[in-house]
Every structure is written in structure tokens, then in C-alpha cells.
Amino acid sequence: MLASIPSPSTNGFHLGPLFIHAYGLAYVAAVTAAVIITARRWENRGGDRELVYEVALWGFPAGLIGGRIYFLITSWNEVPKHWWGPFAIWKGGLGIWGGITLGVIVGLWRVHRHGASLARFMDAGAPALLVAQAIGRIGNYFNQELFGGPTSLPWGLQIDPAHRPAGYLLYEMIFNLLFAAFLCWLGRRERIRPPGLFALYVAGYSGFRIWEETMRIDPSHYLFGLRINLYVASLLTLIGLVAFAWTQRRPVRPPPAAV
């Protein structure tokens, strides 16, 4: 390999007696970016950014719980063999499907309580979720996890032997950022009925994960010879496409006033 991206020498740093994990910092940065982007997009739609802050206050912990539950269900063999193992999120182990699902459900519950438009809020937050997911992958990079097969391309990631043989790569971060930009551009054309952008987010990201799951060789459980996440991604791609078609064909109703 002529060139590659080196793996980090450590997954965090010491601050006095405390060890700060890069994985945790990445998730804090991801949530911050998602709140900033959603707040701006929501305000552009006439909404109040205070609602975004409240949704984040409820949705972020719900996302952590949902992501951890999904990981425990699908990757139970990777949980540390201690009583605190199920809670050890600082060692990695947050399933994106569970995190997004529970975080979105709880967040939309708060939106509903305020009487704001669920569909319009979902579209405001869709690109922000992609950006947050991209930043979260930086945490995976520091943990040297979620990589694919060997490559000679110059953007391949070097994975330490303790984790996996050298020469693996990850494309999801780039895709998430480009897809987020595409959804923002598409939303400005004002031809997509809410929550069409959110449906496209679900379909597009899940569709990408179908391809990504065929490349990844990190530990996973299999069903009929295929990774479990491949089935989840396929199902969500179909749901996203059907939801998009339904939202674009249903009768137009005046949206409730943003709150």
C-alpha cells in the first residue's frame, strides 16, 4: 500500500485523573451539530428553536438507550463480561437503528405535545441526523471498529493487528455528509411534501447500508449466511421508499402553525 490513513495511537486522552474517550466526544459533537442544523432549518420554516432544544433534551438520552438496547440484542457476545457490561457505552456498542428509532419517537412525542407539525419537523431534522451520524463515525475510527475489507486505495484505514489485519476502509462518513447536502438542496426546491425528506433519509441511508454491510467484516451475527443488519437495512429501505411514495401522493392538508 503506497498510502493510507493511519489508525489513532489512542482512543482518548487524560484530563487529570480522568480519561476522556474520543468516542464520547464524537457523540457530543454529533448531537451539538444536529441541534444547530435542525434549529436553523426549523426557524427557516417559522418554528421556534426552543422546541428543538427540548426535543434534543429528551431525544438524546432516548437515542443512547435505544442504541444500546439494539446493540445488546444483536451483538450480545461483544458485551464486556462484567455486571456493568450492558452499560459500558464508553467501550463502543451503540446500534444506529435502535438509537435513531427511539430518539425520533421520543422527540416527535415532544413535538406533538407542542402542537407543531410532525412532518415539517421531521424534514427539518433529516439532514441533521446524517451529519450527526457522520461525526459519530469519527468515534468509531478512534475505536478502530466498523471497517471493511482490504484495499490498496490511498484512503484505506490502517487497523492495528489487535483489532483487525491492516488495510481496511470506511465510506459511510463521506456518504452521510453528501446525502445531507443533497437533502438540504432538495428541500429548498419546495417540491417535496413533508415528511418526504425524512422518508428519503430512511430509504437512502438504509440503501447505502445494504452495500456497506456486504463490505464490512467486523464481528456480527448472521442469519442464513447474511449479516442481521443487512436484513434491517433492506426492510428500512423498502419502508422508506413506500413512505416517500405515500407522502407525495396523499391529499395536501394545510400544515399546523409551527411552535
N, C-alpha and C positions, 0 to 999 in steps of 0.2 A: 504494500500500500504506500503510495507516494505521499499522500496527505490524509489527515483525518482530524477529527475533533477529539482532543484528549479528555479523558474522564477526570472529574474533580478529585483532588487528593483527599478531601474530607467532605462529609455531608452537613457541615455546620461550623460553628466557631464558639469559643469560650468567651463569656462575658462575666468576668469574676468567677465565682464558683458554678455559675450556670452554663450549660451547653445549649446554644441556640441552634435548632435544626433548620437547615435550609428548606426542607420540605414544608415545615410550618410557616416559615416566612413567605414562601411562594403562595401558599393558600391565603395568607393575609393580604398579600399584594393582589391576588386574583379577585378577592371579594371587594377590595377597595376600587379596583379598576371597574368591576361590574357595576358598583353603586354609582360611580361618577358617570359612566356612559349611560346607564339607564336613567339617571336623574336628568341628564341633559336632554335625552330623547323624549322623556316623559313631559318635561317642561315645554319642549317644542310642540307637543300635542295639547298644550293647555293645562297640563296637570301640575300638581303641587309636589315638589321634590321631597317634602316631609313624608309623604306616603312611601316613597322609595326607601327612605331611611328606616321606616317602620317595617317594611317588608323584609329588608336585609336583616334587621334585628331578630326577626322571627325565622326567616328562611335560612340564614347561615347555620345556626345550630341544628335546625332540622335537616339540612343537607349533610352535615357531618354525621348525624345519627343514621340517616338513610344510606349514606355511602358506606358506613362501617357495617351496617346490617347486611347489605348486599355482599360485601367482601367476606363476611363471616359465613354466609350461606354458600357462596360459590368457591371460596378459597380457604376453607377451614384448616387445611393441612399447613398453611403458612402462618397461622396464628401462633405467637410465642407460647410455649408450654408452661405458662405460669397463670396464677389466678387473675393477674392483671392483663393477661394476653388479649382478651377481647376488647380492651380499652386502649391498647397501645398504638394509637394512630400516629405517634411520633416515629414509629418504625415503618410507616407506609401502610397501605392497605385500605384505600377508600375507593369503592366501586362507583364510577361516574354515573351509571344508570340509576342506582339507588339514591345517590346524592341529589341528582337533578330532579328525580321524581318526587321525593319527599319535600325537598326545598321548594319546588314550584307549587306543590299542593298547599303547603302551609302559607307560602307567600301570597298565593291567589286567594286564600281564605281571608287574609288581612285586606286585600284589595276589595273583595266582596263586601266585607263589613263596612268599608268606607263608601260603598255605593258607586265606586268608579267602574269603568269599563274593563272587564277582564280581558277581552280580546285585544283592545288597544294597548293595555299594559303588557300583555304577552309579547306583542310585536315590538314594543319599546325595549324589552329586555332580551330578545333573542340574540342580537349581535353581541350584547354584553356578556352573555353566557359563553359564547365561543371565545371571546377574548380571555375571560376568566379561565376557561379550560386550557387555553394555550399557555397562560402563565403557570397554571398548575403543573404542566408537563415539565417546567424547569425544575420543580421539586423532584419529579421522577428522574430527571437527569442526574441530580445530585445523589439520589439513592441508587443510581445505576440499575434501573428497572424499566420494564416495558420497552424492550428493544426487539429488533427483527433479525433477519439472517445476515450472514457475512456479505460484505460488499467491498469493492475496490474504489468506490466513488469517494471524492475528497471530503464530502460532508458526513461520511460514516463516523459513528461514535466508537471510541475505544472503550471497551468494557473490561474492567480488571478481571483477572482469572478467578478471583474469589467469588465473582458474581456470574460471569459467563466468559467464554473464549472471546478474545479480542476481535473487533471488526463488525459491530452491529450498528443499526441506524434507526432513526425515528423521524417520521414525517408529519405527525399529527399537529404539532405546534404551528407549522407553516400553513397547513390546510385550514386550521381554525381561524387564523388571522385573515387569510384571503377570503374565506367564506363569510366572515363577519363583515368585511368591507363590501362584499357583494350584496349582502342583505341590506346594509345601510343604503347602498346605491339603489337597490330595487325599491326600498321603502320610499325614497324621495320621488319616485315616479308616480306615487299615489294611485297605482292601478291594482294593488293587491289589497283585498279586503281583510281586515283583522279577523282572526289571528293567523292569516295566511303566512306571514313571515315566520311565526313560531312553528307552524307546521312544516315549512321548508327547512327550518333549522333542525327539527327532529329527523326529517327524511334525509337531508343532506349529510348531517354528521353521522347518522347511523349507516348510511350508504357507504361513506368513507370507511367506517369501522369494519364493514364487511371485507373490504380489500385489506385493511390493516391487519385484521385477525388472521388472514391467510399468510402474512409475513412474520408475525410475532412467534417467538419460540420460548418466551419466558414461561414460567410454570402456570399451568391452567388445568382445569378439569375438562374432560371430553365426554361427548355423548355421540354415539355412533361414529366415532372417528373424527369428530369436529369439535372445536372449542365451544364451550357453552355460550360465550359472548358472541360468537358468530350467529347463533340462533336468535339471541336477543336483538342484535343489530338488524338482522333480516326482518324480524317481526316489527320493530320500530320503524324501519324504512317503509314498510307497507302501510303501517298506521299513519305515518306522516304524509305519505302521498294521498291516501284516501281522505285524510282530514283536510289537506290542502284543496283537493277537488271539491269536497263538500262545502268548505267555507267560501269558495269562489262562486259556487252555483246557487247557494241558498239565497232567498229573498233579502234584499237590503233593508235594514232597520236603522232608524236614527240612533246613533250611539248615545248613551247617557253622558251627562256632563262629567268631565274629569274632576277629581277631587284632590 
